[in-house]
Amino acid sequence: MSSPHSAFPPHPAPEPRPGPDGDVRPRRLWYWVGGLVFAVCLTAGVLILVFGTSPERPDPSPGFLVETDSTDTVTFEVGEDERGSWALYGSDQASSFGCEHLSPSGVPLSLDTDRYSYESDDGEWHYIGTLDTGDPGTHSITCSAGADTRYAVGDIGVVTTADSRLGLGVVSGILLPMGGFFAGFVIVLVTLVVRVTRTSELRRQRFRR
C-alpha cells in the first residue's frame, strides 16, 4: 500500500542569510583606519611643533670676516652680488645702537634689524641685523659699547638656515594634522557611502527572491 502524498509541495529550504556584514564591502574596519590616519598625523604634527621648531643654532664664528671688541673700527671686503650675505653679530650685551656702517664711498648705511631672531646654542653670539652690502668694496663698521662687548661681521647662512628650518617645522606641524583629518574624513565618508549602497543592493536582491 502506497503512502499518502501530501497535498502541498514541500517548503524549500531557507537560503542562508548573510551575517551582520555579509557581502558588504568595505568592512567596518575602514572606519578605524580613517580614524587611525588622523590620529597618527595629529600626533606627528604635535611632535614636529614641539621638537621641530627648535632647530640647531650653531656658533656662527667660523663664518666671521672680522671681529672687534666694542669701540674699534673694522673693515671688511664685499664682493659682487653679495647683497644680504653678511650680518652683524654681537655678544650678550651688544645691540645695534651705537653702530655705524659706512659704504666704500663713506655713505652711512642702514641696518635691517627686524628680519630674523637668532642666538647660538652656546649663548656666545646673537644676530643683530643684516648689513646693506649691495655696493662691492671695502665697508667699515664702528660700534661704541661697553668694554666687554664684542661685535663681528659674518656669513648670514647659519641664521637663514635656522629660520628656514623653523618655518618648515611650523608649516609641517600645522599642515600634517590638517592633511590627516582630510584623508581620514575621505576614508570614512567613502566607506560609509559604499557600504550603504552595497547594503541597499543586497536588500533589493533578497526582496526579489
C-alpha positions as CSV (number, residue, x, y, z in Angstrom):
1,M,0.0,0.0,0.0
2,S,1.5,3.3,-1.1
3,S,2.0,6.0,1.4
4,P,-0.3,9.0,1.0
5,H,1.1,12.0,-0.7
6,S,0.9,15.5,0.9
7,A,-1.4,17.9,-0.9
8,F,1.1,20.7,-0.5
9,P,4.6,20.7,-2.0
10,P,7.4,20.6,0.5
11,H,8.8,24.0,1.6
12,P,12.1,24.9,0.0
13,A,15.0,25.0,2.4
14,P,15.6,28.6,3.6
15,E,18.5,30.3,1.9
16,P,21.3,31.2,4.3
17,R,21.2,34.8,5.3
18,P,24.4,36.8,5.2
19,G,26.0,37.7,8.6
20,P,26.0,41.2,10.0
21,D,28.5,42.3,7.3
22,G,27.8,39.5,4.8
23,D,28.9,40.6,1.4
24,V,29.1,44.3,2.3
25,R,32.4,45.8,1.4
26,P,34.4,47.6,2.5
27,R,34.4,46.3,6.1
28,R,33.7,48.4,9.1
29,L,37.4,48.2,9.8
30,W,38.0,51.0,7.4
31,Y,36.2,53.4,9.8
32,W,39.0,52.6,12.3
33,V,41.6,53.1,9.5
34,G,40.3,56.6,8.8
35,G,40.4,57.5,12.5
36,L,43.9,56.0,12.8
37,V,45.2,58.1,9.9
38,F,44.0,61.3,11.5
39,A,45.4,60.2,15.0
40,V,48.8,59.4,13.5
41,C,49.0,62.7,11.6
42,L,47.9,64.7,14.6
43,T,50.5,63.1,16.8
44,A,53.2,63.7,14.2
45,G,52.2,67.3,13.9
46,V,52.3,67.9,17.6
47,L,55.7,66.3,17.8
48,I,57.0,68.5,15.0
49,L,55.7,71.6,16.7
50,V,57.3,70.6,20.0
51,F,60.7,69.4,18.7
52,G,60.9,70.6,15.1
53,T,60.5,74.3,15.9
54,S,63.7,74.4,17.9
55,P,66.3,73.9,15.2
56,E,70.0,73.7,15.9
57,R,71.6,77.1,16.2
58,P,75.4,76.6,15.7
59,D,78.1,79.0,16.6
60,P,78.4,81.5,13.7
61,S,82.0,82.4,14.4
62,P,83.6,80.1,11.8
63,G,82.0,82.4,9.2
64,F,83.2,85.7,10.7
65,L,85.1,88.1,8.4
66,V,86.1,90.4,11.2
67,E,85.6,90.6,15.0
68,T,86.1,93.6,17.3
69,D,85.9,94.5,20.9
70,S,83.4,97.4,21.1
71,T,84.9,100.8,20.1
72,D,87.3,99.7,17.4
73,T,86.6,100.4,13.7
74,V,86.8,97.3,11.5
75,T,86.8,97.0,7.7
76,F,85.7,94.1,5.5
77,E,85.6,93.4,1.8
78,V,82.3,92.8,0.0
79,G,82.3,91.2,-3.5
80,E,79.9,91.4,-6.3
81,D,76.4,90.1,-5.8
82,E,76.7,89.8,-2.0
83,R,73.7,91.8,-1.1
84,G,72.2,90.4,2.1
85,S,75.0,87.9,2.5
86,W,76.6,89.4,5.6
87,A,75.2,90.1,9.1
88,L,76.3,91.9,12.2
89,Y,76.6,89.7,15.3
90,G,77.1,90.7,18.9
91,S,77.8,89.2,22.3
92,D,75.1,89.2,25.0
93,Q,75.4,92.9,25.8
94,A,75.6,94.1,22.2
95,S,72.9,95.9,20.3
96,S,72.5,97.8,17.1
97,F,72.5,101.2,18.9
98,G,75.8,103.0,18.6
99,C,77.0,101.1,15.5
100,E,77.7,102.9,12.2
101,H,78.1,101.1,8.9
102,L,79.7,103.0,6.1
103,S,79.8,102.1,2.4
104,P,83.0,102.1,0.3
105,S,82.2,105.7,-0.6
106,G,81.7,106.7,3.1
107,V,77.9,106.9,2.9
108,P,76.1,105.7,6.1
109,L,74.1,102.6,5.6
110,S,71.0,101.3,7.5
111,L,70.9,98.0,9.4
112,D,67.9,95.7,8.9
113,T,67.3,94.5,12.5
114,D,63.8,93.1,12.1
115,R,64.4,90.2,9.7
116,Y,65.5,87.3,11.9
117,S,65.8,86.3,15.6
118,Y,68.9,84.1,16.3
119,E,71.1,83.2,19.3
120,S,73.7,80.5,19.1
121,D,73.1,77.5,21.3
122,D,76.1,78.2,23.4
123,G,74.8,81.8,24.0
124,E,78.0,83.4,22.8
125,W,76.6,85.3,19.8
126,H,73.3,86.6,18.7
127,Y,72.1,88.1,15.4
128,I,71.8,91.9,15.5
129,G,70.9,92.7,11.9
130,T,71.5,92.2,8.2
131,L,74.1,94.6,6.6
132,D,73.4,96.5,3.5
133,T,76.2,95.1,1.3
134,G,74.8,96.0,-2.1
135,D,77.9,98.0,-3.0
136,P,81.1,96.0,-3.5
137,G,84.3,97.2,-2.0
138,T,85.7,98.0,1.5
139,H,83.0,98.6,4.1
140,S,83.6,99.8,7.6
141,I,81.8,99.4,10.9
142,T,82.3,101.3,14.1
143,C,80.5,100.4,17.3
144,S,80.6,102.1,20.7
145,A,79.6,99.9,23.7
146,G,81.0,98.6,27.0
147,A,84.5,97.1,27.3
148,D,83.2,93.5,27.4
149,T,81.0,93.9,24.4
150,R,82.1,92.2,21.2
151,Y,80.9,92.6,17.6
152,A,81.5,90.6,14.4
153,V,80.7,90.6,10.8
154,G,80.0,87.2,9.4
155,D,78.1,85.0,7.0
156,I,74.3,85.1,7.4
157,G,73.9,81.5,6.3
158,V,73.6,79.9,9.8
159,V,70.8,82.4,10.5
160,T,68.8,81.8,7.3
161,T,69.2,78.1,7.6
162,A,67.8,78.0,11.2
163,D,65.0,80.4,10.1
164,S,64.1,78.1,7.2
165,R,64.0,75.0,9.4
166,L,61.8,76.9,11.9
167,G,59.4,77.9,9.2
168,L,59.3,74.4,7.8
169,G,58.7,72.9,11.2
170,V,55.8,75.3,11.9
171,V,54.2,74.7,8.5
172,S,54.6,70.9,8.7
173,G,53.2,70.9,12.2
174,I,50.1,72.7,11.1
175,L,49.5,71.1,7.6
176,L,50.2,67.5,8.7
177,P,47.2,67.2,11.1
178,M,45.0,69.1,8.5
179,G,46.0,66.6,5.8
180,G,45.5,63.7,8.2
181,F,42.0,65.0,9.0
182,F,41.1,65.4,5.4
183,A,42.4,61.9,4.4
184,G,40.7,60.3,7.4
185,F,37.4,62.0,6.6
186,V,37.6,60.9,3.0
187,I,38.3,57.3,4.0
188,V,35.3,57.3,6.5
189,L,33.0,59.0,4.0
190,V,33.8,56.7,1.1
191,T,33.5,53.7,3.4
192,L,30.1,54.9,4.6
193,V,28.7,55.7,1.1
194,V,29.9,52.4,-0.4
195,R,28.6,50.3,2.5
196,V,25.2,52.0,2.4
197,T,25.0,51.5,-1.4
198,R,26.0,47.8,-1.1
199,T,23.7,47.1,1.7
200,S,20.7,48.6,-0.3
201,E,21.6,46.4,-3.3
202,L,21.7,43.2,-1.1
203,R,18.3,44.1,0.4
204,R,16.8,44.5,-3.1
205,Q,18.3,41.2,-4.2
206,R,16.8,39.3,-1.2
207,F,13.4,41.0,-1.7
208,R,13.3,39.9,-5.4
209,R,13.9,36.3,-4.3
